[in-house]
Amino acid sequence: MSLQWGKIYVTREELSLANVLQAGQAFRWILDENSGEYLTTMKIANNLNYSVVLLRQTDDKFIECSTYDKVCDLKDLVSHFESYFRTDVKVEEMHANEWLPRDPKFQNIETHGIRILGQEPWETLVSFICSTNNNISRITKMCHALCLNYGKKIGSFNSTEFYSFPSSDEIMNKATEAELRSLGFGYRAKYIIETAKRLVQNKKENDILSDTEFLMMMSKSNDYNELREHLMSYSGIGPKVADCICLMGMRKDHVVPVDVHVERIAQRDYRIKATNKEIVQLRELYKTLPITRKKVNFQLDYIRTSLNEKWGPYAGWAQGILFFREVGGTTGANTEGKIKKRKNDNINVVAEDTKQEQMDDIPSSKKSRIKSEQLI
């Protein structure tokens, strides 16, 4: 099949596909290791249906994108990926003009072509529910399982079948907690079912058909603290997951998700630790946000606010670079149907903040079993 390719003019120093697409932000990109192309399904421009899209990086000055879906205009596809990759944000300039003046430690930190993606909010929300106490290879399996079992088949390309990411309606109408458990979702099965039902109800009450349209409405009509409070009202979402959704799905660039790796960086390299007075101040700040007060770990939240202050408006991007530097490597699906793992993928690289938060919505009678449950 002859494909037409559009060009996205962004240098490899600004964006390395190898270091971004399968490194803990997005979980449905499939790598064709023979051609070096990355493939997934997306909604492009105003199209309601998904298209199979392809990316490749064979030049240091641009990335190429294509699709075999004739409905998708090539100009729309290029525009879509310019938005998806946030090409308006110049990481090298940010490093030199924002992070380095604020933090001398960035003198010896390379950006490695890392940047924060502008992803579809609903898919981001569900993907990071899957991330609790988990690693990237398992999250990848879960996201592909959702598409295969509850999404729509979009087509086949080079003998690989591609599916849409299921909407909240599709999950509510097609999936059951028992089925999701059998697919390896463990206790997250309940979270996904309950969250889908909640989104369906929210859309109905607001006369909105699209999951993403509703979530973006919430993002635009609330400040960060209120938005995080709303996100944590969904089953299985704690502060870390809510922050990931804010940063990677809702373009809240200042938000710094704090997991075990970022906590280690903060304590080891910056000696950040909240005093009792500072914890009291955080409690006062959240006095009108009952879910936040219940779920937040105040020491971790102090790390978040401290790093935000240190790194500025794009602190979440700085965190992404340090996270990659700390963990290293990538992991994801390939066209042979295998999940390629990083060497240290036994580490829960996107683990939730605390053991208590991981177990928030689980009956106490089941907690001991869940702790030892083999998820996949």
ZIBELZI-V454289 format. One record per residue. N is the residue number from 0. RES is the residue in three letters. SS is DSSP state (H for helix, E for strand, C for the rest). PHI is phi in whole degrees, 0 to 359 (* if undefined). D_CENTER is the distance of its C-alpha to the mean C-alpha in whole Angstrom. Layout:
N|RES|SS|PHI|D_CENTER / N|RES|SS|PHI|D_CENTER
This chain:
0|MET|C|*|32 / 1|SER|C|273|33 / 2|LEU|C|250|29 / 3|GLN|C|265|29 / 4|TRP|C|240|27 / 5|GLY|E|260|26 / 6|LYS|E|248|25 / 7|ILE|E|252|22 / 8|TYR|C|275|24 / 9|VAL|C|213|22 / 10|THR|C|284|23 / 11|ARG|C|294|22 / 12|GLU|C|293|22 / 13|GLU|C|276|19 / 14|LEU|C|209|17 / 15|SER|C|250|17 / 16|LEU|H|304|16 / 17|ALA|H|297|16 / 18|ASN|H|260|14 / 19|VAL|H|242|11 / 20|LEU|C|285|11 / 21|GLN|C|229|11 / 22|ALA|C|228|10 / 23|GLY|C|102|7 / 24|GLN|C|256|4 / 25|ALA|C|248|6 / 26|PHE|C|232|8 / 27|ARG|C|243|11 / 28|TRP|C|285|13 / 29|ILE|E|250|16 / 30|LEU|E|267|18 / 31|ASP|E|273|22 / 32|GLU|C|290|23 / 33|ASN|C|282|27 / 34|SER|C|264|26 / 35|GLY|C|78|23 / 36|GLU|E|269|21 / 37|TYR|E|251|17 / 38|LEU|E|228|17 / 39|THR|E|198|15 / 40|THR|E|243|16 / 41|MET|E|210|15 / 42|LYS|E|271|17 / 43|ILE|C|251|19 / 44|ALA|C|55|21 / 45|ASN|C|263|22 / 46|ASN|C|293|23 / 47|LEU|C|279|22 / 48|ASN|C|262|22 / 49|TYR|E|280|19 / 50|SER|E|236|20 / 51|VAL|E|279|20 / 52|VAL|E|240|19 / 53|LEU|E|230|20 / 54|LEU|E|229|19 / 55|ARG|E|211|21 / 56|GLN|C|227|22 / 57|THR|C|251|26 / 58|ASP|C|224|27 / 59|ASP|C|282|26 / 60|LYS|C|250|26 / 61|PHE|C|202|24 / 62|ILE|E|243|22 / 63|GLU|E|252|23 / 64|CYS|E|229|21 / 65|SER|E|205|23 / 66|THR|E|204|23 / 67|TYR|C|265|26 / 68|ASP|C|277|26 / 69|LYS|C|292|29 / 70|VAL|C|289|28 / 71|CYS|C|271|25 / 72|ASP|C|287|27 / 73|LEU|H|296|26 / 74|LYS|H|296|26 / 75|ASP|H|296|24 / 76|LEU|H|294|21 / 77|VAL|H|299|22 / 78|SER|H|298|21 / 79|HIS|H|300|18 / 80|PHE|H|284|17 / 81|GLU|H|298|18 / 82|SER|H|286|16 / 83|TYR|H|300|13 / 84|PHE|C|270|13 / 85|ARG|C|52|15 / 86|THR|C|293|18 / 87|ASP|C|290|20 / 88|VAL|C|267|18 / 89|LYS|C|262|20 / 90|VAL|H|295|19 / 91|GLU|H|298|22 / 92|GLU|H|294|24 / 93|MET|H|298|22 / 94|HIS|H|299|22 / 95|ALA|H|283|26 / 96|ASN|H|259|27 / 97|GLU|H|244|24 / 98|TRP|H|286|23 / 99|LEU|H|296|26 / 100|PRO|H|298|28 / 101|ARG|H|277|26 / 102|ASP|C|215|26 / 103|PRO|H|303|28 / 104|LYS|H|296|26 / 105|PHE|H|288|24 / 106|GLN|H|301|28 / 107|ASN|H|252|27 / 108|ILE|C|248|23 / 109|GLU|C|271|22 / 110|THR|C|278|19 / 111|HIS|C|57|19 / 112|GLY|C|70|17 / 113|ILE|C|277|14 / 114|ARG|C|209|12 / 115|ILE|C|273|9 / 116|LEU|C|279|8 / 117|GLY|C|258|9 / 118|GLN|C|269|8 / 119|GLU|C|289|9 / 120|PRO|H|301|9 / 121|TRP|H|296|10 / 122|GLU|H|298|8 / 123|THR|H|298|5 / 124|LEU|H|300|7 / 125|VAL|H|292|9 / 126|SER|H|301|7 / 127|PHE|H|276|6 / 128|ILE|H|296|10 / 129|CYS|C|293|10 / 130|SER|C|279|9 / 131|THR|C|299|12 / 132|ASN|C|51|15 / 133|ASN|C|213|13 / 134|ASN|C|238|13 / 135|ILE|H|296|11 / 136|SER|H|296|14 / 137|ARG|H|288|14 / 138|ILE|H|299|11 / 139|THR|H|302|11 / 140|LYS|H|300|15 / 141|MET|H|295|14 / 142|CYS|H|296|12 / 143|HIS|H|292|15 / 144|ALA|H|294|17 / 145|LEU|H|300|16 / 146|CYS|H|293|16 / 147|LEU|H|298|20 / 148|ASN|H|267|21 / 149|TYR|H|230|20 / 150|GLY|C|271|19 / 151|LYS|C|256|22 / 152|LYS|E|290|23 / 153|ILE|E|264|23 / 154|GLY|E|161|25 / 155|SER|E|240|26 / 156|PHE|E|216|25 / 157|ASN|C|51|27 / 158|SER|C|71|28 / 159|THR|E|252|24 / 160|GLU|E|270|23 / 161|PHE|E|235|20 / 162|TYR|E|230|19 / 163|SER|C|283|17 / 164|PHE|C|276|14 / 165|PRO|C|293|16 / 166|SER|C|284|17 / 167|SER|H|299|17 / 168|ASP|H|296|21 / 169|GLU|H|295|21 / 170|ILE|H|294|19 / 171|MET|H|297|22 / 172|ASN|H|275|25 / 173|LYS|H|251|24 / 174|ALA|C|265|22 / 175|THR|C|230|24 / 176|GLU|H|299|23 / 177|ALA|H|297|25 / 178|GLU|H|296|24 / 179|LEU|H|297|20 / 180|ARG|H|297|22 / 181|SER|H|293|24 / 182|LEU|C|273|21 / 183|GLY|C|100|20 / 184|PHE|C|277|17 / 185|GLY|C|58|20 / 186|TYR|C|292|20 / 187|ARG|H|291|16 / 188|ALA|H|305|18 / 189|LYS|H|297|20 / 190|TYR|H|301|17 / 191|ILE|H|294|15 / 192|ILE|H|297|19 / 193|GLU|H|292|20 / 194|THR|H|293|17 / 195|ALA|H|299|17 / 196|LYS|H|298|21 / 197|ARG|H|294|20 / 198|LEU|H|296|18 / 199|VAL|H|300|21 / 200|GLN|H|293|24 / 201|ASN|H|299|22 / 202|LYS|H|296|22 / 203|LYS|H|297|26 / 204|GLU|H|294|27 / 205|ASN|C|255|26 / 206|ASP|C|54|27 / 207|ILE|C|237|23 / 208|LEU|C|267|23 / 209|SER|C|263|19 / 210|ASP|H|301|16 / 211|THR|H|294|14 / 212|GLU|H|299|18 / 213|PHE|H|294|18 / 214|LEU|H|296|15 / 215|MET|H|290|15 / 216|MET|H|298|19 / 217|MET|H|295|18 / 218|SER|H|294|16 / 219|LYS|H|283|19 / 220|SER|H|263|22 / 221|ASN|C|228|20 / 222|ASP|C|283|20 / 223|TYR|H|303|17 / 224|ASN|H|297|19 / 225|GLU|H|291|20 / 226|LEU|H|295|16 / 227|ARG|H|297|15 / 228|GLU|H|301|18 / 229|HIS|H|297|17 / 230|LEU|H|298|14 / 231|MET|C|285|15 / 232|SER|C|283|18 / 233|TYR|C|278|16 / 234|SER|C|299|17 / 235|GLY|C|87|15 / 236|ILE|C|251|13 / 237|GLY|C|252|14 / 238|PRO|H|302|14 / 239|LYS|H|296|11 / 240|VAL|H|295|9 / 241|ALA|H|301|10 / 242|ASP|H|292|9 / 243|CYS|H|298|6 / 244|ILE|H|296|6 / 245|CYS|H|300|9 / 246|LEU|H|286|8 / 247|MET|H|265|5 / 248|GLY|H|245|7 / 249|MET|C|231|10 / 250|ARG|C|60|11 / 251|LYS|C|272|12 / 252|ASP|C|294|13 / 253|HIS|C|279|15 / 254|VAL|C|284|13 / 255|VAL|C|248|13 / 256|PRO|C|294|11 / 257|VAL|C|247|13 / 258|ASP|C|251|13 / 259|VAL|H|298|16 / 260|HIS|H|286|16 / 261|VAL|H|293|16 / 262|GLU|H|300|18 / 263|ARG|H|296|21 / 264|ILE|H|300|20 / 265|ALA|H|298|21 / 266|GLN|H|280|24 / 267|ARG|H|284|25 / 268|ASP|H|263|25 / 269|TYR|C|236|26 / 270|ARG|C|54|27 / 271|ILE|C|274|25 / 272|LYS|C|206|27 / 273|ALA|C|284|27 / 274|THR|C|276|31 / 275|ASN|H|302|32 / 276|LYS|H|298|33 / 277|GLU|H|291|29 / 278|ILE|H|293|28 / 279|VAL|H|300|31 / 280|GLN|H|296|30 / 281|LEU|H|294|26 / 282|ARG|H|301|28 / 283|GLU|H|294|30 / 284|LEU|H|300|27 / 285|TYR|C|260|25 / 286|LYS|C|295|28 / 287|THR|C|262|28 / 288|LEU|C|238|24 / 289|PRO|H|297|25 / 290|ILE|H|291|22 / 291|THR|H|298|20 / 292|ARG|H|301|24 / 293|LYS|H|284|23 / 294|LYS|H|265|20 / 295|VAL|C|287|20 / 296|ASN|C|266|21 / 297|PHE|H|293|23 / 298|GLN|H|295|23 / 299|LEU|H|292|19 / 300|ASP|H|293|19 / 301|TYR|H|294|22 / 302|ILE|H|300|20 / 303|ARG|H|302|17 / 304|THR|H|293|20 / 305|SER|H|293|22 / 306|LEU|H|289|20 / 307|ASN|H|300|19 / 308|GLU|H|294|23 / 309|LYS|H|291|23 / 310|TRP|H|261|21 / 311|GLY|C|90|21 / 312|PRO|C|300|19 / 313|TYR|C|247|16 / 314|ALA|H|299|16 / 315|GLY|H|297|12 / 316|TRP|H|289|13 / 317|ALA|H|299|16 / 318|GLN|H|301|14 / 319|GLY|H|299|11 / 320|ILE|H|292|15 / 321|LEU|H|292|16 / 322|PHE|H|299|13 / 323|PHE|H|298|14 / 324|ARG|H|297|18 / 325|GLU|H|288|18 / 326|VAL|H|268|16 / 327|GLY|C|77|17 / 328|GLY|C|75|17 / 329|THR|C|227|14 / 330|THR|C|206|14 / 331|GLY|E|178|14 / 332|ALA|E|275|16 / 333|ASN|E|236|19 / 334|THR|C|287|22 / 335|GLU|C|274|24 / 336|GLY|C|81|22 / 337|LYS|C|254|21 / 338|ILE|E|256|18 / 339|LYS|E|283|19 / 340|LYS|C|251|18 / 341|ARG|C|284|18 / 342|LYS|C|298|21 / 343|ASN|C|254|20 / 344|ASP|C|285|17 / 345|ASN|C|289|19 / 346|ILE|C|282|18 / 347|ASN|C|283|15 / 348|VAL|C|289|12 / 349|VAL|C|234|10 / 350|ALA|C|296|13 / 351|GLU|C|290|13 / 352|ASP|C|300|15 / 353|THR|C|221|19 / 354|LYS|H|299|21 / 355|GLN|H|298|22 / 356|GLU|H|294|19 / 357|GLN|H|300|17 / 358|MET|C|258|21 / 359|ASP|C|313|21 / 360|ASP|C|259|22 / 361|ILE|C|255|23 / 362|PRO|C|304|27 / 363|SER|H|300|29 / 364|SER|H|294|31 / 365|LYS|H|258|28 / 366|LYS|H|297|26 / 367|SER|H|294|28 / 368|ARG|H|290|28 / 369|ILE|H|296|24 / 370|LYS|H|301|24 / 371|SER|C|253|26 / 372|GLU|C|290|24 / 373|GLN|C|277|23 / 374|LEU|C|283|20 / 375|ILE|C|222|20
